[in-house]
Amino acid sequence: MGRLFKLLIFLIVVGFIGLVAYAYVGPFFGAEFAPEQTETRVPVTLGTD
């Protein structure tokens, strides 16, 4: 049971390190993480009492 727990912790740590590495190295290989930015204008009518 202890070996299984150690393996699970090891896989979580390796997965986290891989995810962080992909976040840093990904843009060099064409992976774009920034969302597309668009300007939105909505008219607002203020009610005066």
Jmol script that loads the backbone (N, CA, C; Angstrom):
load data "model"
ATOM      1  N   MET A   1       0.821  -1.191   0.000  1.00  0.00           N
ATOM      2  CA  MET A   1       0.000   0.000   0.000  1.00  0.00           C
ATOM      3  C   MET A   1       0.869   1.261   0.000  1.00  0.00           C
ATOM      4  N   GLY A   2       1.986   1.196   0.717  1.00  0.00           N
ATOM      5  CA  GLY A   2       2.895   2.334   0.771  1.00  0.00           C
ATOM      6  C   GLY A   2       3.548   2.595  -0.573  1.00  0.00           C
ATOM      7  N   ARG A   3       3.886   1.528  -1.309  1.00  0.00           N
ATOM      8  CA  ARG A   3       4.507   1.691  -2.623  1.00  0.00           C
ATOM      9  C   ARG A   3       3.537   2.343  -3.595  1.00  0.00           C
ATOM     10  N   LEU A   4       2.276   1.967  -3.509  1.00  0.00           N
ATOM     11  CA  LEU A   4       1.260   2.551  -4.381  1.00  0.00           C
ATOM     12  C   LEU A   4       1.094   4.039  -4.087  1.00  0.00           C
ATOM     13  N   PHE A   5       1.106   4.396  -2.822  1.00  0.00           N
ATOM     14  CA  PHE A   5       0.983   5.795  -2.426  1.00  0.00           C
ATOM     15  C   PHE A   5       2.192   6.599  -2.915  1.00  0.00           C
ATOM     16  N   LYS A   6       3.398   6.054  -2.781  1.00  0.00           N
ATOM     17  CA  LYS A   6       4.599   6.728  -3.262  1.00  0.00           C
ATOM     18  C   LYS A   6       4.560   6.894  -4.780  1.00  0.00           C
ATOM     19  N   LEU A   7       4.090   5.890  -5.497  1.00  0.00           N
ATOM     20  CA  LEU A   7       3.973   5.979  -6.948  1.00  0.00           C
ATOM     21  C   LEU A   7       2.982   7.067  -7.343  1.00  0.00           C
ATOM     22  N   LEU A   8       1.877   7.151  -6.640  1.00  0.00           N
ATOM     23  CA  LEU A   8       0.869   8.172  -6.930  1.00  0.00           C
ATOM     24  C   LEU A   8       1.433   9.573  -6.698  1.00  0.00           C
ATOM     25  N   ILE A   9       2.128   9.770  -5.611  1.00  0.00           N
ATOM     26  CA  ILE A   9       2.742  11.064  -5.322  1.00  0.00           C
ATOM     27  C   ILE A   9       3.789  11.401  -6.387  1.00  0.00           C
ATOM     28  N   PHE A  10       4.588  10.411  -6.776  1.00  0.00           N
ATOM     29  CA  PHE A  10       5.604  10.614  -7.807  1.00  0.00           C
ATOM     30  C   PHE A  10       4.963  11.037  -9.131  1.00  0.00           C
ATOM     31  N   LEU A  11       3.886  10.380  -9.527  1.00  0.00           N
ATOM     32  CA  LEU A  11       3.213  10.721 -10.779  1.00  0.00           C
ATOM     33  C   LEU A  11       2.602  12.117 -10.725  1.00  0.00           C
ATOM     34  N   ILE A  12       2.075  12.505  -9.583  1.00  0.00           N
ATOM     35  CA  ILE A  12       1.513  13.847  -9.443  1.00  0.00           C
ATOM     36  C   ILE A  12       2.603  14.898  -9.568  1.00  0.00           C
ATOM     37  N   VAL A  13       3.748  14.666  -8.921  1.00  0.00           N
ATOM     38  CA  VAL A  13       4.857  15.624  -8.985  1.00  0.00           C
ATOM     39  C   VAL A  13       5.401  15.718 -10.405  1.00  0.00           C
ATOM     40  N   VAL A  14       5.600  14.587 -11.072  1.00  0.00           N
ATOM     41  CA  VAL A  14       6.112  14.594 -12.445  1.00  0.00           C
ATOM     42  C   VAL A  14       5.110  15.268 -13.384  1.00  0.00           C
ATOM     43  N   GLY A  15       3.827  15.033 -13.200  1.00  0.00           N
ATOM     44  CA  GLY A  15       2.804  15.684 -14.016  1.00  0.00           C
ATOM     45  C   GLY A  15       2.787  17.188 -13.817  1.00  0.00           C
ATOM     46  N   PHE A  16       2.955  17.621 -12.578  1.00  0.00           N
ATOM     47  CA  PHE A  16       2.984  19.060 -12.295  1.00  0.00           C
ATOM     48  C   PHE A  16       4.204  19.712 -12.938  1.00  0.00           C
ATOM     49  N   ILE A  17       5.360  19.066 -12.819  1.00  0.00           N
ATOM     50  CA  ILE A  17       6.575  19.597 -13.435  1.00  0.00           C
ATOM     51  C   ILE A  17       6.420  19.650 -14.960  1.00  0.00           C
ATOM     52  N   GLY A  18       5.817  18.637 -15.558  1.00  0.00           N
ATOM     53  CA  GLY A  18       5.583  18.633 -16.993  1.00  0.00           C
ATOM     54  C   GLY A  18       4.636  19.737 -17.426  1.00  0.00           C
ATOM     55  N   LEU A  19       3.604  19.977 -16.632  1.00  0.00           N
ATOM     56  CA  LEU A  19       2.648  21.039 -16.952  1.00  0.00           C
ATOM     57  C   LEU A  19       3.304  22.411 -16.881  1.00  0.00           C
ATOM     58  N   VAL A  20       4.120  22.636 -15.867  1.00  0.00           N
ATOM     59  CA  VAL A  20       4.829  23.912 -15.739  1.00  0.00           C
ATOM     60  C   VAL A  20       5.817  24.085 -16.889  1.00  0.00           C
ATOM     61  N   ALA A  21       6.522  23.028 -17.242  1.00  0.00           N
ATOM     62  CA  ALA A  21       7.473  23.105 -18.358  1.00  0.00           C
ATOM     63  C   ALA A  21       6.742  23.406 -19.661  1.00  0.00           C
ATOM     64  N   TYR A  22       5.594  22.804 -19.877  1.00  0.00           N
ATOM     65  CA  TYR A  22       4.822  23.060 -21.095  1.00  0.00           C
ATOM     66  C   TYR A  22       4.331  24.510 -21.132  1.00  0.00           C
ATOM     67  N   ALA A  23       3.965  25.054 -19.983  1.00  0.00           N
ATOM     68  CA  ALA A  23       3.497  26.440 -19.932  1.00  0.00           C
ATOM     69  C   ALA A  23       4.613  27.410 -20.304  1.00  0.00           C
ATOM     70  N   TYR A  24       5.844  27.092 -19.918  1.00  0.00           N
ATOM     71  CA  TYR A  24       6.958  27.975 -20.237  1.00  0.00           C
ATOM     72  C   TYR A  24       7.490  27.763 -21.651  1.00  0.00           C
ATOM     73  N   VAL A  25       7.528  26.531 -22.127  1.00  0.00           N
ATOM     74  CA  VAL A  25       8.151  26.208 -23.403  1.00  0.00           C
ATOM     75  C   VAL A  25       7.134  26.204 -24.545  1.00  0.00           C
ATOM     76  N   GLY A  26       5.865  26.039 -24.258  1.00  0.00           N
ATOM     77  CA  GLY A  26       4.823  25.937 -25.273  1.00  0.00           C
ATOM     78  C   GLY A  26       4.782  27.058 -26.285  1.00  0.00           C
ATOM     79  N   PRO A  27       4.867  28.332 -25.861  1.00  0.00           N
ATOM     80  CA  PRO A  27       4.821  29.421 -26.851  1.00  0.00           C
ATOM     81  C   PRO A  27       5.948  29.388 -27.870  1.00  0.00           C
ATOM     82  N   PHE A  28       7.082  28.784 -27.548  1.00  0.00           N
ATOM     83  CA  PHE A  28       8.177  28.686 -28.519  1.00  0.00           C
ATOM     84  C   PHE A  28       7.846  27.705 -29.640  1.00  0.00           C
ATOM     85  N   PHE A  29       6.900  26.796 -29.386  1.00  0.00           N
ATOM     86  CA  PHE A  29       6.537  25.788 -30.375  1.00  0.00           C
ATOM     87  C   PHE A  29       5.161  26.023 -30.984  1.00  0.00           C
ATOM     88  N   GLY A  30       4.597  27.218 -30.793  1.00  0.00           N
ATOM     89  CA  GLY A  30       3.354  27.570 -31.454  1.00  0.00           C
ATOM     90  C   GLY A  30       2.101  27.418 -30.619  1.00  0.00           C
ATOM     91  N   ALA A  31       2.214  27.023 -29.377  1.00  0.00           N
ATOM     92  CA  ALA A  31       1.031  26.924 -28.514  1.00  0.00           C
ATOM     93  C   ALA A  31       0.756  28.308 -27.942  1.00  0.00           C
ATOM     94  N   GLU A  32      -0.394  28.881 -28.273  1.00  0.00           N
ATOM     95  CA  GLU A  32      -0.745  30.221 -27.821  1.00  0.00           C
ATOM     96  C   GLU A  32      -1.776  30.112 -26.703  1.00  0.00           C
ATOM     97  N   PHE A  33      -1.454  30.646 -25.542  1.00  0.00           N
ATOM     98  CA  PHE A  33      -2.330  30.509 -24.373  1.00  0.00           C
ATOM     99  C   PHE A  33      -3.174  31.750 -24.107  1.00  0.00           C
ATOM    100  N   ALA A  34      -2.846  32.871 -24.735  1.00  0.00           N
ATOM    101  CA  ALA A  34      -3.589  34.101 -24.494  1.00  0.00           C
ATOM    102  C   ALA A  34      -4.924  34.065 -25.233  1.00  0.00           C
ATOM    103  N   PRO A  35      -5.999  34.490 -24.592  1.00  0.00           N
ATOM    104  CA  PRO A  35      -7.291  34.520 -25.275  1.00  0.00           C
ATOM    105  C   PRO A  35      -7.340  35.652 -26.300  1.00  0.00           C
ATOM    106  N   GLU A  36      -8.208  35.496 -27.282  1.00  0.00           N
ATOM    107  CA  GLU A  36      -8.388  36.535 -28.293  1.00  0.00           C
ATOM    108  C   GLU A  36      -9.088  37.725 -27.640  1.00  0.00           C
ATOM    109  N   GLN A  37      -8.532  38.905 -27.846  1.00  0.00           N
ATOM    110  CA  GLN A  37      -9.092  40.101 -27.222  1.00  0.00           C
ATOM    111  C   GLN A  37      -9.927  40.870 -28.227  1.00  0.00           C
ATOM    112  N   THR A  38     -11.142  41.200 -27.825  1.00  0.00           N
ATOM    113  CA  THR A  38     -12.026  42.014 -28.653  1.00  0.00           C
ATOM    114  C   THR A  38     -12.645  43.101 -27.783  1.00  0.00           C
ATOM    115  N   GLU A  39     -12.852  44.257 -28.390  1.00  0.00           N
ATOM    116  CA  GLU A  39     -13.479  45.362 -27.676  1.00  0.00           C
ATOM    117  C   GLU A  39     -14.987  45.283 -27.886  1.00  0.00           C
ATOM    118  N   THR A  40     -15.727  45.398 -26.803  1.00  0.00           N
ATOM    119  CA  THR A  40     -17.181  45.330 -26.872  1.00  0.00           C
ATOM    120  C   THR A  40     -17.762  46.622 -26.309  1.00  0.00           C
ATOM    121  N   ARG A  41     -18.587  47.272 -27.103  1.00  0.00           N
ATOM    122  CA  ARG A  41     -19.251  48.497 -26.652  1.00  0.00           C
ATOM    123  C   ARG A  41     -20.749  48.236 -26.589  1.00  0.00           C
ATOM    124  N   VAL A  42     -21.315  48.497 -25.424  1.00  0.00           N
ATOM    125  CA  VAL A  42     -22.740  48.277 -25.220  1.00  0.00           C
ATOM    126  C   VAL A  42     -23.343  49.604 -24.760  1.00  0.00           C
ATOM    127  N   PRO A  43     -24.347  50.112 -25.470  1.00  0.00           N
ATOM    128  CA  PRO A  43     -24.977  51.371 -25.026  1.00  0.00           C
ATOM    129  C   PRO A  43     -25.784  51.148 -23.740  1.00  0.00           C
ATOM    130  N   VAL A  44     -25.676  52.115 -22.837  1.00  0.00           N
ATOM    131  CA  VAL A  44     -26.367  52.018 -21.547  1.00  0.00           C
ATOM    132  C   VAL A  44     -27.260  53.230 -21.398  1.00  0.00           C
ATOM    133  N   THR A  45     -28.514  52.997 -21.070  1.00  0.00           N
ATOM    134  CA  THR A  45     -29.453  54.075 -20.821  1.00  0.00           C
ATOM    135  C   THR A  45     -29.632  54.201 -19.316  1.00  0.00           C
ATOM    136  N   LEU A  46     -29.281  55.380 -18.770  1.00  0.00           N
ATOM    137  CA  LEU A  46     -29.417  55.600 -17.350  1.00  0.00           C
ATOM    138  C   LEU A  46     -30.776  56.232 -17.061  1.00  0.00           C
ATOM    139  N   GLY A  47     -31.498  55.635 -16.159  1.00  0.00           N
ATOM    140  CA  GLY A  47     -32.799  56.170 -15.798  1.00  0.00           C
ATOM    141  C   GLY A  47     -32.654  57.277 -14.770  1.00  0.00           C
ATOM    142  N   THR A  48     -33.242  58.453 -15.066  1.00  0.00           N
ATOM    143  CA  THR A  48     -33.207  59.560 -14.112  1.00  0.00           C
ATOM    144  C   THR A  48     -34.593  59.735 -13.557  1.00  0.00           C
ATOM    145  N   ASP A  49     -34.665  59.756 -12.246  1.00  0.00           N
ATOM    146  CA  ASP A  49     -35.992  59.882 -11.586  1.00  0.00           C
ATOM    147  C   ASP A  49     -36.269  61.288 -11.183  1.00  0.00           C
TER     148      ASP A  49
END
end "model"
wireframe off; spacefill off
backbone 0.3
color backbone group
